[in-house]
Amino acid sequence: MITIALVLPIAAIAITALTNIKLSAATWGGVSGLFIYTFVALPIFQFFGIKRNLASNPSANQAQQYEISEHGIRNFGNGVDISLEWSKIVRVRLSKSFVLFYISKNAAYFIPKELVTSAELEQISQWHSEQRG
């Protein structure tokens, strides 16, 4: 979607500038509408959707604790108590700021990287690899 929203306006400008072909107002309107939808409307819709989801989920606004052991990961706090075995963790990755525990291709639990020592990271990696086999 983003590629189309970027390519179409550039192609329309290039066609107009390099040829004698004049594009109709409807074409310009469609290209402009796609661009505005992708880069203005869609981010606004996403912002309000996320805001609504956070407001409707009281546990998302509460402090949560993580317990990591050879059995897996436990996330608990006010109204939350989730335990995941290592076999249910698809992959463990390090980002610049977080340790990410993926439970699917696009969803992950995360903890700040500064809260985990390098020795603990090695232990987590070992537990995960042992259970994933």
Contacts in CASP RR format, 6 or more apart in sequence:
PFRMAT RR
TARGET T0000
AUTHOR 0000-0000-0000
METHOD contacts of the structure
MODEL  1
MITIALVLPIAAIAITALTNIKLSAATWGGVSGLFIYTFVALPIFQFFGI
KRNLASNPSANQAQQYEISEHGIRNFGNGVDISLEWSKIVRVRLSKSFVL
FYISKNAAYFIPKELVTSAELEQISQWHSEQRG
1 38 0 8 1.000
2 38 0 8 1.000
4 34 0 8 1.000
5 34 0 8 1.000
5 35 0 8 1.000
5 37 0 8 1.000
5 38 0 8 1.000
5 39 0 8 1.000
6 35 0 8 1.000
8 31 0 8 1.000
8 34 0 8 1.000
8 35 0 8 1.000
9 31 0 8 1.000
9 32 0 8 1.000
9 35 0 8 1.000
12 23 0 8 1.000
12 27 0 8 1.000
12 28 0 8 1.000
12 31 0 8 1.000
15 21 0 8 1.000
15 23 0 8 1.000
16 22 0 8 1.000
16 23 0 8 1.000
53 60 0 8 1.000
54 60 0 8 1.000
54 61 0 8 1.000
58 78 0 8 1.000
58 79 0 8 1.000
59 77 0 8 1.000
59 78 0 8 1.000
59 79 0 8 1.000
59 80 0 8 1.000
62 77 0 8 1.000
62 78 0 8 1.000
62 79 0 8 1.000
62 80 0 8 1.000
63 77 0 8 1.000
63 78 0 8 1.000
64 75 0 8 1.000
64 76 0 8 1.000
64 77 0 8 1.000
64 80 0 8 1.000
65 75 0 8 1.000
65 76 0 8 1.000
65 77 0 8 1.000
66 73 0 8 1.000
66 74 0 8 1.000
66 75 0 8 1.000
66 109 0 8 1.000
66 111 0 8 1.000
67 73 0 8 1.000
67 74 0 8 1.000
67 76 0 8 1.000
68 74 0 8 1.000
68 120 0 8 1.000
68 124 0 8 1.000
69 127 0 8 1.000
70 86 0 8 1.000
70 127 0 8 1.000
71 83 0 8 1.000
71 85 0 8 1.000
71 86 0 8 1.000
72 83 0 8 1.000
72 84 0 8 1.000
72 85 0 8 1.000
72 86 0 8 1.000
72 89 0 8 1.000
72 127 0 8 1.000
72 131 0 8 1.000
73 83 0 8 1.000
73 84 0 8 1.000
73 86 0 8 1.000
73 89 0 8 1.000
73 101 0 8 1.000
73 109 0 8 1.000
74 81 0 8 1.000
74 82 0 8 1.000
74 83 0 8 1.000
74 84 0 8 1.000
75 81 0 8 1.000
75 82 0 8 1.000
75 83 0 8 1.000
75 84 0 8 1.000
75 109 0 8 1.000
76 82 0 8 1.000
84 101 0 8 1.000
84 103 0 8 1.000
84 109 0 8 1.000
85 131 0 8 1.000
86 127 0 8 1.000
86 128 0 8 1.000
86 130 0 8 1.000
86 131 0 8 1.000
86 132 0 8 1.000
87 131 0 8 1.000
87 132 0 8 1.000
88 103 0 8 1.000
89 101 0 8 1.000
89 102 0 8 1.000
89 103 0 8 1.000
89 128 0 8 1.000
89 131 0 8 1.000
89 132 0 8 1.000
90 102 0 8 1.000
90 103 0 8 1.000
90 104 0 8 1.000
90 105 0 8 1.000
91 102 0 8 1.000
91 128 0 8 1.000
92 99 0 8 1.000
92 100 0 8 1.000
92 101 0 8 1.000
92 102 0 8 1.000
92 124 0 8 1.000
92 125 0 8 1.000
92 128 0 8 1.000
93 99 0 8 1.000
93 100 0 8 1.000
93 102 0 8 1.000
93 108 0 8 1.000
94 100 0 8 1.000
94 113 0 8 1.000
94 121 0 8 1.000
95 113 0 8 1.000
96 113 0 8 1.000
97 112 0 8 1.000
97 113 0 8 1.000
98 110 0 8 1.000
98 111 0 8 1.000
98 112 0 8 1.000
98 113 0 8 1.000
99 110 0 8 1.000
99 111 0 8 1.000
99 112 0 8 1.000
99 113 0 8 1.000
99 116 0 8 1.000
99 121 0 8 1.000
99 124 0 8 1.000
100 108 0 8 1.000
100 109 0 8 1.000
100 110 0 8 1.000
101 108 0 8 1.000
101 109 0 8 1.000
101 110 0 8 1.000
102 108 0 8 1.000
103 109 0 8 1.000
116 124 0 8 1.000
END
